[in-house]
Amino acid sequence: MDAEAGSGDRPEGAPELLWHVEEDGWSLLDFDYVEGGHADYPPGSCDLSSVMATMIRLADVPVPAIKLKAMPHRLRRYVDNPAGLSWFAGSGLLHTEWNPHNVLITNRRALFVDWGRASTGAAWIDSGLWLLWLIAHGHSPEQAERPAAAHLARKLAPAAGRDAFARAQHRVWDSIAEQSEDDWATPMQNAAHAWHEHRQSQS
């Protein structure tokens, strides 16, 4: 799945799937070539509004007819009370992997690629995952919440749900950083800690 909005009719300017082959447990997809570069996430980047504009459009894309994990299932090990997983449930199509290498900027439009961890869940979750990458790229938690707040679904997300999500992400990134030697894991762990502390200070 490699398109501006992820599925459904191909939006104008989105890469076109040319062919798809399933063989020996592998799924091979060939898309047309797109001129562009990876998104920049530092404060003041003009790419942020482009990313959010496409993220908002993604909220209207129907979930494709393939098996996807649900966010309550993905986060089940990182909450104290299983009842709290209901905050994360929903029918929205989520990208979830907001590494800037998964976002191409072309003609000031954002294209989302690498849908290997696409999931279903509450539509505001992608904006919460994205802001962690913004913090890791130099934003304060307060600064990162401003562009994330432009997501229409986030305006409707209960504060208690966002608090629970921040707490879960703190634990998720502690686990990832403990097991990973990748150089981006520790900055993301620090970002998750900072956002959780920020949410706690606002409670």
BELJO-V435097 format. One record per run of one state. SS is the DSSP state (H for helix, E for strand, C for the rest). FROM is the first residue (numbers start at 1). LEN is the number of residues. If there is no record, write none. Layout:
ss=SS from=FROM len=LEN
ss=SS from=FROM len=LEN
This chain:
ss=C from=1 len=2
ss=E from=3 len=1
ss=C from=4 len=13
ss=E from=17 len=7
ss=C from=24 len=2
ss=E from=26 len=6
ss=C from=32 len=5
ss=E from=37 len=2
ss=C from=39 len=8
ss=H from=47 len=12
ss=C from=59 len=10
ss=E from=69 len=2
ss=H from=71 len=4
ss=C from=75 len=1
ss=H from=76 len=3
ss=C from=79 len=3
ss=H from=82 len=7
ss=C from=89 len=3
ss=E from=92 len=3
ss=C from=95 len=5
ss=H from=100 len=3
ss=E from=103 len=4
ss=C from=107 len=2
ss=E from=109 len=4
ss=C from=113 len=6
ss=E from=119 len=3
ss=C from=122 len=3
ss=H from=125 len=12
ss=C from=137 len=4
ss=H from=141 len=8
ss=C from=149 len=3
ss=H from=152 len=5
ss=C from=157 len=2
ss=H from=159 len=21
ss=C from=180 len=3
ss=H from=183 len=20
ss=C from=203 len=1
